[in-house]
Amino acid sequence: MSDTPSLRDAALRYHEFPRPGKLEIRATKPMANGSDLARAYSPGVAEACLEIKADAANAARYTARGNLVAVVSNGSAVLGLGNIGALASKPVMEGKAVLFKNFAGIDCFDIEVDETDPEKLADIVCALEPSFGAINLEDIKAPDCFIVEKICRERMGIPVFHDDQHGTAIVVGAAAKNALHVAGKRFEDIKIVSTGGGAAGIACLNMLVKLGVKRENIWLCDIHGLVYEGRTEDMNPEKAAFAQASDLRELDEVIDGADLFLGLSGPNVLKPEMVAKMTAQPIVFALANPNPEIMPEAARKVAPDAIIATGRSDFPNQVNNVLCFPFIFRGALDVGASEINDAMQIACVEGIAELARATTSAEAAAAYKGEQLTFGADYLIPKPFDPRLVAVVSSAVAKAAMDSGVAARPIEDLEAYKQRLNQTVFKSALLMRPVFEAARAAARRIVFAEGEDERVLRAAQEVLVETTETPILIGRPEVIEARCEKLGLNIRPGRDFQIVNPANDPRYYDYWNSYHKLMERQGVTPDLAKAIMRTNTTAIGAIMVQRGEADSLICGTFGEYRWHLNYVNQVLGGNSYAPHGALSMMILEDGPLFIGDTHVQIEPSPEQIAQTVIGAARHVRRFGLEPQIALCSQSQFGNTNCDSGARLRAALDILNDKPRDFIYEGEMNIDTALDSDLRHRIFPNSRLKGAANVLIFAHADAASGVRNILKMRADGLEVGPILMGMGNRAHIVSPSITARGLLNMAAIAGTPVAHYG
């Protein structure tokens, strides 16, 4: 139940509007004409049916089954709501399906079954096997869940995973592994006291045993007290496996000397005086929802050094199954696993735990702004919105499935598989691959003008991982050092990257003298040159490139584009270099679309437009694409004598003067550029074939407007803007750029001009 009326109202509105529920079904193939219908259904569909009849493995090739999971529940143990029935459980199961899709790209149907007999429920689930690649059992009460899972696992040839048991156990295992790391303890040495003998509690204990905890060191309590040998009240085989030969009976008696408390029971079960009986730096996992077995502040009053996890999002270390189930299923489905075995579950534990110990991603930091995401007592497991989870965890699971012999479709190249997974969460990854490959082949020095910015610091760390480039940061060393420490970054100035300190750098004299020599006939006095070299980081970075101390400058994370451009042009312009356009690659759902000139020339001349077209063609090829360039205006092939149309027609004349090795056409409306059928009706002799992938405009307002609309309303991801005409010696980004965007720009800046003409 929601904590506040406002949250309740917001949750209900979320589920009701703009249309009821959280799911829809979308076709993945066109259905626009009779030909499509004949292939999708009769008679063409028969061919796919016959292929599957001949070989069942072809179902994964010709249908969605290989990426389809069923979330099945009878609603007998839903969250903290209890036995609310199958129908009332549907919002939860829909939500689970949404998480599968959003976090791992897995299609999912929620199936709510009105059946309380566990054996009959198992029969129903087993009968679903032809439809699905895997089964996620959810919110089925104990001990029925044990029966359903056992029957299904024995009879089905696809993975069956009860997330309430094993998902919880995996995340608890990862959190426990890292908590022991922080506390300097080992699984084999610790004493565990647990409350809650339900499905999740038993599964967590079994997982901890697999990780090295000695069964005799586990003390399980439930509502009736200690589970001991000879007890008959409310017992089952799963509980009995943890029965202790002891005369002790109550939680208060067995908690003495415990290293780890694991609570999956109810509120206020663990009292502060019990925590006081635990060892130094006790580990307290109070996972009951919404109210834990003990509130973190109460535990810390008696044990200030306690390492605490809960099931709530408003405290550090939320044990959340979403860290596990999307990714363990992703790995299992991708190798055609017949089951999710112990090896795969432990690989999932290891992957989650390892990721928490690594530096936090910029994307997770942005999603949880203000939270401390540095590995330690308050950050034991990664956040669900860490986009690295899918590649790290799923690939570990896939490898474990192959190594343990349950993979029907082994993956030959695991590193390539990880890259493909990254492409599902980092939209730019596939298109940026050739750029990164070129950047890795050239060890260039990239100077970041705004070196104290968090996004720059995160990008600098990734530059060192993803490329052979050397980042140079302009900023105050003590500020950069402190921010690296606060952000949990493992890079440090002086060791991993060079710093230019505007307030105190031994090259200051050389820098202001260089700037003064360039600008002394443009009204810049020595005093002004000195002031600029103390305060203007863009000018400092440009001077470094001009002096040969860096190969490319990246600036613009704050401030106005043309302000930065002024200093870039002052220092690096001339000698055949002149900024003539800015090109943005917008990555959309159906592919990339390049937009120019978005920033440099407000109303470019025909010569400048022609330069932008030529530069755009070069840069598009850097991404492994063949340019199809449309010059866009409200005028269409000469039908309107407007200013933009006239300048574009003049630019076409310039381009037509010489043979070009790329395709361009104009002037035309945007819809004509993107719709080849429409273009063929209007201008059947157009040189363009198919949809244009580059749109060039005669006014920066138009280009910038299209760019921003695609970004804000079409979920377009921008790579750029790429500054053309400066020989890749400088790029000016926009203030909205992310750390990932800066990494992409560093890769672009890290490619020598020779790689793209």
N, C-alpha and C positions, 0 to 999 in steps of 0.2 A: 504494500500500500504506500502511496506517496506521502512524503513527510508534511507537505503543506498544501492548502487548498489551491494556491496559484499553480503549483507544480501539477496537481491533479488535473486542473482545467487545461493547462498547457499540453499535458500528455493526451487527454481525450481529444483535444483539437487536432493534435498531431496525427492521431489515428483516424479521424473522421474526414479531414479536409486535405487537399482539394477533392479527393475521392476516397471512399472508405478503404481501410486496409493499407498494407505496406508493400504489396506485391502486384505485379502484372506479368503477363506472358507476351513476349515480343518475338516476331518472326526473325530468323537470321538469314533467310534467303528471299530474293525478290518474288513478288506475286503480282505482277503488273499486266500480264497478258496470257493468252491461251497457251503459249509455249511454256511459260513458267508453270502454269497449272498442270500441263501434261507431264512435266518432269517431277513436280512435287507430289502429285497424286496419280490417279490412273491416266495412262497406263505405265508411266515411267517408274513409279514407286515400286512396281513389281520387281524391277531389276535389283534394287537394294534388298528387298525381301529375300530373293533367291540367293544373293551373296551371303546373307546372314545364315540362311538355312544350310548352306554348304559349309560354312565355318562360323561358329558362334562368335569368334574373336572379331569378326567384321562388324559387329554391332557398335564397337567403339569407333569404327572408321566411318560408318554411314549414318549413325544416329547420335543423339546427344547423350546416350547412356553413359559413356565414359567420363562425362563431366556432370553427372546428375546424382544428387543425394536426396534421400527421403528422410525428413525429420518426423519421427513417429512417436506419438504419445497417447496415453489414455487419460491424461489429466489427473492422475491419482496422487501426485506429489509435486505441485507446481510452485516453484520458488518458495516463498514463505507463506503461500496461500493455502497449502494443503491439498486435499482431495476436492477440487472444484469441478471435476468432470471434463470430458473431452472437448465439448464445445467452448467452454469458458477458457480453455487452455490455448485456443487458436491464436490470439494476439501474441503469445509468447513464441509459439512455433513459427508464425510468420516472421517475427523478429529474428529468430534464429536463421531463417532462410535468407533474410536480408544481410545478416552478418557474413554468412557464407559467400554471398555474391560480392559484397563490398570489400571484404578483406582478402579474399582468395580467388575471386572470379568463378566460383563454383555455382552452377545452377541448382536450385533446390525446390522441392515441393514439400509443403507441410501436410502431414496426414494425421488427422485426429481420429482415433478409433474408440468407439463406445463399447469397450470390452474389458471387464475386470478380471476375468480368469486368465492367469498368466500363460497357461499352455495354449489356450485358444488365441490369445493375442500373438503368441509366437507363431502359431500356424498362419495367421493373417500376414504377419511380416514376412515370413518365408515365401509366401505366395507372391510377394511383390518383386522377387529377385529379377525376373526378366526386364523390369522397367528401369532399374536403378543400378548405378555403379557402386553404391555403398549405402549403408543404413546408419543413421544417427538416432539411437534411442534416447528419449528425453522425458524427464519428469514422470517416471514410473516408480511407484513407492517400493520400498524394501519390505520384505525380501523378494517380492514378485519380480523386481528388475533383474535379480540374479538368475532367476529361472528363465525369464524371457531371453536374456542375453546368452545364456548357456545353450539353450535349444537352437537359437538362431546361428550362433557361431559354429555349432556342430553340423547344421544342415545346409548352411548357405556357403556359396563359393565366392562371396564378395565380403569386403570389410564390414563388420558390425561393431559399432562403438557406442557404448553408453556414456555419454558425455558427463552426466552428473557424477558418475564414478570416476572414469579414467581421465576425463578432461580436468576435473578438479585435482585429481591425484598428480597429474603431470605438472600443473602450475604450482601446486604445493611443493612437489619435488624440486622444481627449479628454484623456488623461493628459499626452501630449506638448504639447498646446496650452497646458495650464495650467502645466506645468513650464517652458516657454519664457517664459510670462508672469512666473513667479517669478524666473527667471534674467535677464529683460530681453533676450531674444533673439528672432529672427524665423525662421520656417520657411525662408524663402528664403536665409538667410545661413549655415545650419548644415551641418556635416559629420556624417554618420551612418555608423557602422560597425555591421553586423548579423551575427549568427551564427545559422544555421539557414535552410536553403533549402526548408523544407517549406511546406505550404499556408498555415499561419498567418503564417510569416515573410514570404512573398511578398506575401500580402494586406496585411500591415501596411505594407510598403514602398510598395505601390501607393497605399494610403490616404494616407501621408505625402506622396507626390508630389501627390495631389489637393489636399492642404492647403497646398501651396506649396513643398515641398522640391524642389530641383533634382536631377534624376536623376543628373547627373554628380557630385553630392556624396554619393552613396550607395555604400558599399563593403560588398559582401555576401561573407561567408565561410561555408563549410560544413566538413564533416569533412575535406575535402581541401584546405582553404585558400581563398584568394581566388578568387572567380568572375571570371575574366579573359577577354578576347577571345581566341578560338582554343582555349580549353580544351574538351576532348572528354569527359573523365571525369565520369560521373554528372551529365550536363547534360540540361536540358529547355528548351523555349521560355520558360517562366516565369522560370527562373534567368537565361537568356541575356539577357533584357531588362535586367539589371543588371550585365552584364559590363563590367569596367573595362579600358581600354587602359593597362596598367601592367606593369612588371617586378617589382613587389612580389608576394609570394606568401603570406605568413603574417599572421595576425591581429596579432601583435606589431609587425609592420612598418606596418600600415595604421592602427592605432589612434592614432598620433601626431596630436595636434591635433583629435581628434574632440570634438564637442559632445555627441553623444548616442550611447550604446551601446544597441543593441536586441538582447537575447538571447532566442531561442526555440529553444534547442539542448539543452544538457545541463549537468550540475554542473561547477563549477570551471573552466569554459572561459576566463573572464576572470580574469587574475591581478592582484594589487594593483599590481605594477609597470607593468602596462598602463594601469590607471586613472590612475596618476601622470603618464602621457604625454598625458592628455586635457586639455582646456582648463580654465580656472578655472570653478568651480561646474559640474562635469560632471553630465550627466544619465545615470543608469545604470538601464536597465530590464532587470533580470535575471529573466526570466519562466519559466525552466524549473521544472518541478514534479516531485517535491516539493523538490528541492535546486536552488537557483538557480545561475546561472553564476558568481556571486560572492556571498558572504554580505554583508549590509549593513554589519556591523561591520568586515569586512576592507576594504571599499571606503572607509569613513570614516577608517580609520587613515591612509591616504595622501591622502585628499581630504575633510577634515572638512565642507566645504560642499557635498558631493555631494547631488544630488536623486535619490532612489532609489525604484524601484517593483519589486515582485516579484509572483509569482503566489500567494503564501502569505498566509493570514489572520492569521498571528502577527507580521507586520511592517506598517508603514504602507503605504498606496497599493497595496492588492491589486488587480491587474488581473483582473477577474472578468467573464466574459461575461454574467452575470445582470444587469449594469447595462444591457445592450443588448437581448438577443433578445426578452424578453417585451414590451418597449415598442415596438420597431420593428415587431413583428408586430401589436401592438394597433392602432397607427396605420394600418398597411397594410390590415388586415382591415376596419376601420371605414369606410374610404372605398372598399372594393372594388378595391384596387390590383391591377393586372395583373402587377406586378413590384416588386421592391425595387431602385430604381436609385441611381445615385451621389448624386443630390440628396437622396434620403431618408436615405442613409447619412451624408452630411455634416451634415444637419439633426440626426441622432441624436448625432453628435459634438458639435455646438454645444450641444445641449440638456443633455447630460451635463456638459460643461465649465462651462456657465453655472451649473448647479445647485450645483456644488462651490464656486463663487465666492460664491454667496449664503450667507446665514446658515443654519447647520445646523438641521434640524427637531428639535423636542422628541422626536419618536418615534424618530429615528435616535440621538439622544443617549441615550435610555433603553435602546435595544437594544445600544449599544456603551458602556455606562457605564464611566467611567474613562479613555476614550480622548480625546485632544485632537482635536476636530473643527472646527478653525478653518482656513480656507483658507491654504495655504502649502506649504512643501517637504514636510511630512509629511501633507498632506491635499490631494491633487491631484484626486481624483475622489470622488463621493459614495459613501456606503455603500449596499449593496443594500437594506437595510431602511428607506431614506428613502422615505416614502410619497408624496413629491411627484414621484418619477420618472415615474410613469405619466401624470400630467397634463402635465408639462412636456415630456417626451421624445415621448410618443405624439402629442400635438397638433402638435409641430414636424414630426414625420414625416408626419402626415396633411396638413398644409399643404404640405409639399414635394411630396407625391404629387399634390396638386391642382394646384399651380403648374407641375409638370412634365408634366401631362397624362396621368397613368396611373391616375387615380381614376375608377372607374365610378359611384361613389355619393358625389359631393362633399358636404361638410358646409357648410351655409349659415352657421351661427353657431359659429365656433371657440371663442368664450368660453363659450358654453353647453355645448359639447362638453367643454371642460376641467372645467367644473363637474360634469358627469355622471361624468367619470373620477374626480374627487375623491370623489364619492359612493361609489365602489366601495371606496375605502380608508378614508375617514372616514365611519363609519356614521351619524354625526349630521348630515352635511352637508345632506341633502335636507330633513329635518324642521326643521333650524335655519334654513333659507333665509328664511322669512317673518320670523323673529325678527331675523336680521341685516339684512334690508331695513328693518325698522322702526328698528333701532339706527342705521343709516346716516343716517336722516332726522332724527335727534335727537342733537345734539352734547352728550352728557352727560359729567360728570366722575366717573370711577370710582376710588375710593381702595381700594388693596389693603393690608390690615393687615400682611401678612407680606412686605414688599417686598424682602427679601434672599433669599427662596427662589428657587431656580433655575427652578422651574415658573412662578412669578409673573413673573420676568424674561422668560422666553420668551413667556408669554402677553401681557405688555405690548407686546412687539415686534409680535406678531400683531394685537393690538387696534389699533395704529396703521395696520396694513395693511388690515385687514378692516372697520374701522368708522370713524366720525368722532369717536369718544370720546377723551377726554383721560385717560390713566392717571396716577394719583397714587400714589406708592409711599412707604410708611413704613419707614424704615430708615436705617442709617448710610451717608452718601454714599460714603465711601471703600471700604466693602465692596461696595456696589452697583456702583460704577465698576470695581473689580477683577474682580468676577464677570462683568460684561458683557464685559470684555476677554478673560477666560479662556474664556468660552463662545462667543466669536466672534460675539457679537451686535453689530449696528451702531447700537444705540440707546445714548444716553448721558444721564445725569441732567443736568438744567438745560437741555439742548438739546431733548430729545425728550419728556421728562416731568418733572413736579414731584416733589420729594422733601420729606418731612417727617422731620426728624432728631430723634428723641426726646431725644437727649442735648444738642442745642443748636439750638433753633429759636426765632426771634424771636417766634413766636406763643405760646410756652409759657405766659406769664402769662395771656393771654386764654383759653387752653384749660383750665388748671386752675381758673380762676375760673368759667368756664362750667360745668364739671363740678361744682364745689363748690355753686354755686347750685341745680343740679338735685338734689343729693344731701345737702344740709346737714341736712335733717330726717329723713334715714335713717342718721344716725350717721357721716357722712363729714366729717372735720375738714379744715381747709385743708392740713395736712401730709400727710394721706392722699391728698387730691386731687392734691397736687403729686407724690407718689410714683407714683400711678396714671398721671398724664400723662407721667411719665418712662419707665415700664416696660411699660404695657399698651397695645399697639398697636391692639387691637380697640376699646378705649375711646377712644383718640385718633381713630381713623377715624370712630367714631360721633359724636363731638363735631364733627368737621369737617362731617358731613352735617347735624347739628342746627344748626350755625351758618350753613349755606348755602354752605360752601366746597367741598363735594362733593355730588353728587346721589345716590350710592349707595355702600355699603360692601360689600366682599367680604373675608371672613375665614374662618379655620378650617382652613388647610392643615396645622396641627398643633394638638394639644390636643383637649379634649372638647367636643362640640357644645353642651351645655347651659351650660358655663362661658362660652362666647362669647355664647350667647343671653342670659345674665344681663345682661351689659353692654350689648348691643344694646337690650334691653327697658328697662333703666334710663334710657338716654339718649334713645332714639327712640320708646319706648312712650308711651301716653297720647294725649290729643287725637285720639281716634278710631282710633289705631293700636294694635294688640295682636297679637302672634304667635299664630295659632290653628292652624297646621299646617305641615308640610313635605311637599312633593310631589316625588317622583322619577320622571322619565321613563326607563324601561328600554327601550332599543332592542334588539329581538330579531330573529331571522332572518325572522320573518313579520310584523314591524311593531312599533310602539311599544305599551307597556303602562305606564300611570301608576299609581304606588303611593303611598298616603297614609293616615294621617299617620305618617311614619317617625321623627320626632325630637322634636316639640315637646310634645305632650300624651301622657303615659304611659298614662293611662286617661281619655280625653276624655269629657266629659259629652255628653248628647244635643245641647245647644246648640252645643258645640264641634264635634261631628261634622257637624252641619248646616252650620256655617260652613266646615268643610273641604270638604264636597261643593260648596258654592257657589263657593268659591275655586278648587277644582280645575277646575270647568267653565270659569271665566274663563281660567285659564292654559292649558288644553288648546286652547282656540280660538286662543291666540297662535301655535300651531304649525300652524294651518290645518286643524285636525281638529275634528270634531263629537263632543262628549263622550257616551259611553254608560257611565254610572256604576253600578257594582254595590257595594252595601254588604255586606261579607263577614263571615261568622261561621260557627261550627260549627252554629249554628241555621239552619234553612231554612224561610222563610216561616211562622214561628211554631210550628214543630214541637218546639222545645226552649226551656224557660224558663231559659236560662242568662243570666249577667250581660251578656255582649257582645250577645246577641240582644235582650235587653230594652232596652239603650241604643240600639241601632240602630233598633229599632221606634219608640222615642220620637223619635229624630232624623227618621225618616220622617214622623211626625206633624207635626213642625215644618215640614219641607219641603212637606208637602201643604197647609199652611195658606194658602199663597200660590201663584199661578200661577208656574211656572218655565219658562224657555225652553230647557231641556235635559232629556235623558232620564235618569232614575235609577230604581233598583229595589233591593229588598232585603227582609229580610235573606236571604242565601243562601250556600251553599258556593262555594268558588273554582271547582270544576269546573263547577258550574251556571252561574256567571257567564261562563265562557269557552266553554261548549258549548251552542249554542242549541237543538239537538235534545233534549238532556237536559233543558234548562229548559222546553221546550214540553211534554214529557211530565209533568213535575212540576207546573208552574204555567203552563198554556196562556195565561192572560190577562196575562202579564208585559208591562210597558211596553218592556222592552229588545228590540231587534231585532238579531239577530246576536250576535257575541261582544262582551262588555264591553271597553272600552279603558281604563277607570279602575277600580281596586279600592280601596275605602276600608275601613279596618279600625277596630275599636273598641278596639284595644290596640296601642301602639307596638311591642311585642315581635313581634306577628304581622306588621305592616307591614314592620318592619325585617328580619325573618327572610325573608320572601318576596323583598324587594329584594336581600338578600345571596345567597340561593340562585340567583336569576336571574343575578346578576353572576358568581358563581363557578362555577356548573354549567351555565348555559345561554348562556354567552358574551354576557351582556347588557351593553350599554354604557349607563352612567348619565349622564343630563343632570340635574344638580341636586345636592343637594336645593334646591328653590325654597322660600324662606321666604314663607309667605302671611300676609297681614294687616298687613304693614308698608309697604304702598304702594310696593313695589319700592325701598325705601330701604336695605335691607340683605339680604345673603344669606350663609348660613354653609355652607361646603362641608365635605366630609369629608377627612380626611388622605390618603386614597388617591387623591385627584383628580389628574388629569394636567394638563399645560399646555393640551392641547386642551380638556379639561373646564373649565378656568378661562376660556379664551377664550369658550366657550359661555355660561358664567355671566356674563361681562362683557357679552355681547350681550343676555342676558336683563335684566341690571341696567341696560343702556343704553336700554331702551325705556320711555318715559314711561307712567305709569299710564293715561293717556287712551287709549292704543292697545289696552288690553285690559279696560277697565272698572274 
